[in-house]
Amino acid sequence: MIELRECIGKLSSADEADRMYAAEDIGYANQADGVSPLLARLPEERSRAVREAIFGALRQIEDDVVIEGGLLLLDSEDSFLRNQAVEILRARGTKAIPFLDRAFQNGNGDRRKFVIDVLARLSDAGASGIYERALHDPDLNVVITAVESLGNARQTGFREKVEALISPGVHPMLLCACMEALAQIGEETAVDTVRARLGQGTALPGYLQPSYLKLLGAKGRAEDVSEVAETIGRDGLEEAALNALTALRNRYGSLKLPQALAQPLQDVVSRKASPLLAYHAIRLLGRLLDEPAVFGFVERCLEDPEKSVRIGAVQSLREAGSKKADAALCQGLRNESDAEVLQAWSAGLGGKSAK
C-alpha cells in the first residue's frame, strides 16, 4: 500500500514522465484503491500520453469499480474520455451488462445512447433487455442508435421488432436506419413489409430510396432487378443502384439483366465519375454480352486508360467463356503490360501465363 500511495502522489507531479510511469505502476498493482485517483486525474490531465497511460492502467485493474468509473465517464463532455470509457466497458464483456442495464434505466438520453454504443460489440444475450427498452425509448437518437447497433451486430432475433418500427409517420432518419438494419438482419419478407407500408420505387420519398435499394440488393428476389434497373438514371441514385444490382448478381448466379440497362451502364463506364462505379458497371455488362453492341463496347474497354475498367472488361469477357470472348482477350491485351490486368486474365487460364 505504501508503494501505491507513492504512485498516487506522483500523478500530480509536474513531470509528464513521472505521471505516466505512476499511472502504469498503479495498473500493475491491480488494486481497487488505485481507480479513484486515476479517474480523478483525468479531467485535469492535459497530456495525451498520460491520459492513455491512465486508461491503460484502468484496463489492467480487474475490480468492478472500474466499470462504475467508466459509466461516470460516459457523461463527460470530453469525447476522448467518453470513447475510452466505451472501450473499457466493452472489454469487460458480460460482467458489464448489469451495470450497463442500471445506467441505461437511470441515465439521461446521452448516457442511454452511449450504453448502446458499448453494447454494439457485445453479443451477450443478457443485453437483450436493454435493447428492448431502447427500441421504445422516448429519445429518437437512442432508438436510431439501437436499430443501427442491432443491424451491425447481426442480431436477427430483433428482426420483427425492427420491421414493426416501419410506418409512414416515423421520422425519416429512423426509417433509413431500419432499412439499413434489415439489409443486414432481414429476410425477403422485409422487402414486402416496406412495400406494404411505404410503397415502392418512385412512390417512396427520395431520401428513402438509397436505403431501399440497399435492402433490395441484400434481401430482394431475382425479379426485383427490374425495379432496381429503373433507378440507374436518376440523380443521386447511381451508386446505390449499381451496388444493389451487383449484390443481386452475386446472390443469383444466373440473374438476367434487362436489356434496357445496356446503355445506362455504358454511360457510367464512359463518364468515369468513379473508377469503382465504372468497374461495377462493366462487370454488370458481362451479363449482356449476347448483345453485339455491348460485346463491342466491352471489347474496346480492354484498351481503356483506366485500369479498373480494363480489369472489369477482362473479367467479364473471361467469364463469358466463348471462343469469341477468348479471341477478343488475346487481341485486346496483346500490348498490355500492367501486372494486375494480366493477373485478371491469367486467373482464368488455370494459372498459365497470359502472354
C-alpha positions as CSV (number, residue, x, y, z in Angstrom):
1,M,0.0,0.0,0.0
2,I,2.9,2.4,0.7
3,E,4.1,1.9,-2.9
4,L,0.6,2.5,-4.2
5,R,0.3,5.7,-2.2
6,E,3.6,6.9,-3.6
7,C,2.4,6.3,-7.1
8,I,-0.8,8.1,-6.5
9,G,1.1,11.0,-5.2
10,K,3.2,11.1,-8.4
11,L,0.1,11.5,-10.5
12,S,0.2,15.2,-9.6
13,S,3.9,15.6,-10.5
14,A,4.9,18.4,-12.7
15,D,7.0,16.0,-14.8
16,E,5.0,14.3,-17.5
17,A,7.1,11.1,-17.5
18,D,6.6,10.8,-13.7
19,R,2.8,11.0,-14.1
20,M,2.9,8.4,-17.0
21,Y,5.1,5.9,-15.1
22,A,3.0,6.4,-11.9
23,A,-0.2,5.5,-13.8
24,E,1.4,2.4,-15.3
25,D,2.6,1.3,-11.9
26,I,-0.9,1.7,-10.4
27,G,-2.2,-0.5,-13.2
28,Y,0.4,-3.2,-12.4
29,A,-0.6,-3.0,-8.8
30,N,-4.1,-4.1,-9.8
31,Q,-5.8,-2.7,-6.7
32,A,-9.2,-1.1,-6.4
33,D,-7.8,1.7,-4.3
34,G,-5.9,3.0,-7.4
35,V,-9.0,3.5,-9.5
36,S,-10.4,6.6,-7.9
37,P,-7.2,8.6,-8.1
38,L,-6.7,7.7,-11.7
39,L,-10.3,8.8,-12.6
40,A,-9.8,12.0,-10.6
41,R,-6.7,12.9,-12.5
42,L,-8.3,12.5,-16.0
43,P,-10.3,15.8,-16.2
44,E,-7.3,18.0,-15.4
45,E,-4.7,16.0,-17.3
46,R,-3.6,17.7,-20.5
47,S,-1.0,15.2,-21.7
48,R,-2.4,12.7,-24.2
49,A,0.4,10.2,-23.3
50,V,-0.5,10.4,-19.6
51,R,-4.2,10.1,-20.4
52,E,-3.6,7.0,-22.4
53,A,-1.4,5.6,-19.7
54,I,-4.2,6.1,-17.2
55,F,-6.7,4.3,-19.4
56,G,-4.2,1.5,-19.9
57,A,-3.9,1.2,-16.1
58,L,-7.7,1.1,-15.7
59,R,-7.9,-1.8,-18.2
60,Q,-5.4,-3.7,-16.0
61,I,-7.3,-3.3,-12.7
62,E,-9.8,-6.1,-12.5
63,D,-12.2,-4.8,-9.9
64,D,-15.8,-3.8,-10.8
65,V,-15.1,-0.3,-9.6
66,V,-13.5,0.3,-13.0
67,I,-16.9,-0.4,-14.6
68,E,-18.6,2.1,-12.3
69,G,-16.0,4.7,-13.1
70,G,-16.3,4.0,-16.8
71,L,-20.0,4.6,-16.7
72,L,-19.4,8.0,-15.0
73,L,-17.1,9.0,-17.8
74,L,-19.9,8.5,-20.3
75,D,-21.3,11.8,-19.0
76,S,-18.1,13.7,-19.8
77,E,-18.1,16.4,-22.4
78,D,-14.6,15.3,-23.4
79,S,-15.1,13.0,-26.4
80,F,-11.7,11.3,-25.8
81,L,-12.7,10.4,-22.3
82,R,-16.1,9.1,-23.5
83,N,-14.6,7.0,-26.3
84,Q,-12.0,5.5,-24.0
85,A,-14.7,4.7,-21.4
86,V,-16.7,2.9,-24.1
87,E,-13.7,0.7,-24.9
88,I,-13.0,-0.1,-21.3
89,L,-16.7,-1.1,-20.7
90,R,-16.7,-3.2,-23.9
91,A,-13.5,-5.0,-22.7
92,R,-15.3,-6.1,-19.5
93,G,-17.8,-8.0,-21.6
94,T,-20.6,-9.9,-19.8
95,K,-19.5,-8.5,-16.4
96,A,-20.5,-5.1,-17.5
97,I,-24.1,-5.9,-18.5
98,P,-25.8,-5.5,-15.1
99,F,-24.1,-2.1,-14.6
100,L,-25.0,-1.0,-18.2
101,D,-28.6,-2.0,-17.5
102,R,-28.8,0.2,-14.4
103,A,-27.0,3.0,-16.2
104,F,-29.5,2.8,-19.1
105,Q,-32.5,2.9,-16.8
106,N,-31.2,5.8,-14.7
107,G,-29.3,7.9,-17.2
108,N,-30.2,10.7,-19.5
109,G,-30.6,10.4,-23.3
110,D,-26.9,10.9,-23.9
111,R,-25.9,8.2,-21.4
112,R,-28.5,5.8,-22.8
113,K,-27.1,6.3,-26.3
114,F,-23.6,5.7,-25.1
115,V,-24.7,2.5,-23.3
116,I,-26.0,1.2,-26.7
117,D,-22.6,2.2,-28.2
118,V,-21.0,-0.1,-25.6
119,L,-23.3,-3.0,-26.4
120,A,-22.6,-2.6,-30.2
121,R,-19.7,-5.1,-29.8
122,L,-21.1,-7.3,-27.2
123,S,-23.0,-10.4,-28.4
124,D,-24.2,-11.3,-24.9
125,A,-27.8,-12.5,-24.6
126,G,-28.1,-10.5,-21.4
127,A,-28.1,-7.3,-23.4
128,S,-31.5,-8.1,-25.0
129,G,-33.4,-6.4,-22.2
130,I,-31.5,-3.1,-22.8
131,Y,-32.2,-3.3,-26.5
132,E,-35.9,-3.9,-25.8
133,R,-36.1,-0.7,-23.8
134,A,-34.0,1.2,-26.3
135,L,-36.4,0.4,-29.2
136,H,-39.2,2.1,-27.2
137,D,-37.1,5.0,-25.8
138,P,-38.6,8.5,-25.9
139,D,-35.3,9.8,-27.3
140,L,-35.2,9.3,-31.1
141,N,-31.4,9.2,-31.1
142,V,-31.4,6.3,-28.7
143,V,-33.8,4.4,-30.9
144,I,-31.8,5.0,-34.0
145,T,-28.6,4.0,-32.3
146,A,-30.2,0.8,-31.1
147,V,-31.5,-0.1,-34.5
148,E,-28.1,0.6,-36.1
149,S,-26.4,-1.5,-33.4
150,L,-28.8,-4.4,-33.9
151,G,-28.1,-4.4,-37.6
152,N,-24.3,-4.1,-37.3
153,A,-24.3,-6.9,-34.7
154,R,-26.4,-9.1,-36.9
155,Q,-29.0,-9.5,-34.1
156,T,-31.5,-11.5,-36.1
157,G,-33.7,-12.1,-33.0
158,F,-34.8,-8.4,-33.3
159,R,-35.8,-8.6,-36.9
160,E,-39.5,-8.4,-36.4
161,K,-39.2,-5.6,-33.8
162,V,-37.2,-3.5,-36.3
163,E,-39.8,-4.2,-39.0
164,A,-42.5,-3.2,-36.6
165,L,-41.0,0.3,-36.4
166,I,-41.6,1.0,-40.1
167,S,-44.7,3.1,-40.8
168,P,-45.4,6.3,-42.7
169,G,-45.4,8.6,-39.7
170,V,-41.9,7.5,-38.5
171,H,-39.0,10.0,-38.5
172,P,-37.1,9.8,-41.8
173,M,-33.8,9.1,-40.1
174,L,-35.3,6.1,-38.2
175,L,-36.9,4.7,-41.3
176,C,-33.5,4.8,-43.1
177,A,-31.9,3.2,-40.1
178,C,-34.5,0.4,-40.1
179,M,-33.9,-0.3,-43.8
180,E,-30.2,-0.3,-43.4
181,A,-30.5,-2.7,-40.4
182,L,-32.9,-5.0,-42.3
183,A,-30.4,-5.2,-45.1
184,Q,-28.2,-7.0,-42.6
185,I,-30.7,-9.0,-40.5
186,G,-33.9,-9.1,-42.5
187,E,-35.3,-11.7,-44.9
188,E,-37.2,-11.4,-48.2
189,T,-40.3,-10.6,-46.2
190,A,-38.6,-7.3,-45.1
191,V,-38.9,-6.0,-48.6
192,D,-42.6,-6.9,-48.7
193,T,-43.1,-5.1,-45.3
194,V,-41.6,-1.9,-46.6
195,R,-43.6,-2.0,-49.8
196,A,-46.9,-2.7,-48.0
197,R,-46.4,0.2,-45.5
198,L,-44.5,2.8,-47.5
199,G,-44.8,1.9,-51.2
200,Q,-42.0,1.1,-53.6
201,G,-39.9,2.6,-56.3
202,T,-41.0,6.1,-57.2
203,A,-43.7,6.0,-54.6
204,L,-41.0,6.3,-51.9
205,P,-39.6,9.7,-50.9
206,G,-36.2,10.4,-52.4
207,Y,-34.4,10.3,-49.1
208,L,-35.5,6.7,-48.5
209,Q,-34.6,5.3,-51.9
210,P,-30.8,4.7,-51.3
211,S,-31.6,2.7,-48.2
212,Y,-34.4,0.9,-50.0
213,L,-32.1,0.0,-52.9
214,K,-29.6,-1.4,-50.4
215,L,-32.4,-3.5,-48.9
216,L,-33.4,-4.8,-52.4
217,G,-29.8,-5.7,-53.2
218,A,-29.3,-7.6,-49.9
219,K,-32.7,-9.2,-49.5
220,G,-34.7,-8.8,-52.7
221,R,-35.7,-11.5,-55.1
222,A,-34.3,-12.1,-58.5
223,E,-37.3,-10.4,-60.2
224,D,-36.6,-7.2,-58.2
225,V,-33.8,-6.5,-60.6
226,S,-36.2,-4.7,-62.9
227,E,-37.2,-2.3,-60.1
228,V,-33.6,-1.5,-59.3
229,A,-32.7,-1.1,-63.0
230,E,-35.3,1.7,-63.3
231,T,-33.4,3.9,-60.9
232,I,-30.0,3.9,-62.7
233,G,-30.6,7.2,-64.5
234,R,-31.9,9.1,-61.5
235,D,-29.9,11.8,-59.9
236,G,-28.2,10.7,-56.7
237,L,-29.1,7.0,-57.0
238,E,-26.4,5.8,-59.4
239,E,-24.1,4.4,-56.8
240,A,-26.9,2.8,-54.7
241,A,-28.5,1.3,-57.8
242,L,-25.2,-0.2,-59.1
243,N,-24.4,-1.6,-55.7
244,A,-27.9,-3.2,-55.5
245,L,-27.5,-4.7,-59.0
246,T,-24.1,-6.0,-58.1
247,A,-25.4,-7.6,-54.9
248,L,-28.3,-9.2,-56.8
249,R,-25.9,-10.5,-59.4
250,N,-23.7,-12.0,-56.7
251,R,-26.6,-13.6,-54.9
252,Y,-28.3,-15.1,-58.0
253,G,-25.7,-16.7,-60.3
254,S,-28.0,-16.9,-63.3
255,L,-29.6,-13.5,-62.9
256,K,-30.7,-12.0,-66.2
257,L,-30.4,-8.2,-66.5
258,P,-32.9,-6.2,-68.6
259,Q,-31.6,-5.2,-72.0
260,A,-32.6,-1.6,-71.2
261,L,-29.7,-1.5,-68.8
262,A,-27.1,-1.7,-71.6
263,Q,-26.9,2.0,-72.5
264,P,-27.1,3.4,-68.9
265,L,-24.3,1.0,-67.8
266,Q,-22.1,2.0,-70.8
267,D,-22.7,5.7,-69.9
268,V,-21.5,5.0,-66.3
269,V,-18.3,3.5,-67.7
270,S,-17.7,6.2,-70.2
271,R,-18.2,9.1,-67.7
272,K,-15.7,7.5,-65.3
273,A,-17.0,9.7,-62.4
274,S,-15.7,6.9,-60.1
275,P,-13.3,4.1,-61.1
276,L,-15.1,1.8,-58.7
277,L,-18.6,2.5,-60.2
278,A,-17.2,2.1,-63.7
279,Y,-15.8,-1.2,-62.6
280,H,-19.1,-2.4,-61.2
281,A,-20.9,-1.2,-64.4
282,I,-18.7,-3.1,-66.8
283,R,-18.9,-6.2,-64.6
284,L,-22.7,-5.9,-64.9
285,L,-22.4,-5.5,-68.7
286,G,-20.9,-9.0,-68.6
287,R,-24.5,-10.3,-68.3
288,L,-25.4,-8.6,-71.5
289,L,-22.6,-9.7,-73.8
290,D,-25.1,-11.6,-76.1
291,E,-25.9,-8.2,-77.5
292,P,-23.4,-7.3,-80.2
293,A,-23.2,-3.6,-79.3
294,V,-22.4,-4.5,-75.7
295,F,-19.8,-7.0,-76.6
296,G,-18.1,-4.5,-78.8
297,F,-18.2,-1.9,-76.1
298,V,-16.6,-4.2,-73.5
299,E,-14.0,-5.3,-76.1
300,R,-13.0,-1.7,-76.6
301,C,-12.7,-1.3,-72.9
302,L,-9.7,-3.6,-72.9
303,E,-7.7,-0.6,-74.1
304,D,-9.3,1.9,-71.8
305,P,-6.8,4.2,-69.9
306,E,-8.4,3.4,-66.6
307,K,-7.0,0.2,-65.2
308,S,-10.1,-0.7,-63.2
309,V,-12.2,-0.6,-66.4
310,R,-9.7,-2.9,-68.2
311,I,-9.8,-5.3,-65.3
312,G,-13.6,-5.3,-65.3
313,A,-13.6,-5.9,-69.1
314,V,-11.1,-8.8,-68.7
315,Q,-13.2,-10.4,-66.0
316,S,-16.5,-10.0,-67.9
317,L,-15.1,-11.5,-71.1
318,R,-13.3,-14.2,-69.3
319,E,-16.5,-15.3,-67.6
320,A,-18.3,-15.4,-70.9
321,G,-16.2,-18.5,-71.7
322,S,-16.8,-18.3,-75.5
323,K,-14.2,-18.5,-78.3
324,K,-15.3,-15.1,-79.4
325,A,-14.5,-13.7,-75.9
326,D,-11.2,-15.5,-75.8
327,A,-10.2,-14.1,-79.1
328,A,-11.1,-10.6,-78.0
329,L,-9.0,-11.0,-74.9
330,C,-5.9,-12.2,-76.9
331,Q,-6.3,-9.4,-79.3
332,G,-7.1,-6.6,-76.9
333,L,-4.4,-7.5,-74.4
334,R,-1.6,-8.1,-76.8
335,N,0.1,-4.8,-75.7
336,E,-1.0,-4.9,-72.0
337,S,1.9,-4.6,-69.5
338,D,0.1,-3.9,-66.2
339,A,0.6,-6.8,-63.8
340,E,-2.9,-6.6,-62.2
341,V,-4.7,-6.6,-65.6
342,L,-2.6,-9.6,-66.7
343,Q,-3.3,-11.3,-63.5
344,A,-7.0,-10.9,-64.0
345,W,-6.6,-12.6,-67.4
346,S,-4.3,-15.4,-66.3
347,A,-6.6,-16.2,-63.4
348,G,-9.0,-17.6,-66.0
349,L,-6.3,-19.7,-67.7
350,G,-5.6,-22.1,-64.8
351,G,-2.6,-20.1,-63.7
352,K,-0.9,-20.3,-67.1
353,S,0.9,-17.2,-68.4
354,A,-1.3,-14.8,-70.3
355,K,1.5,-13.8,-72.6
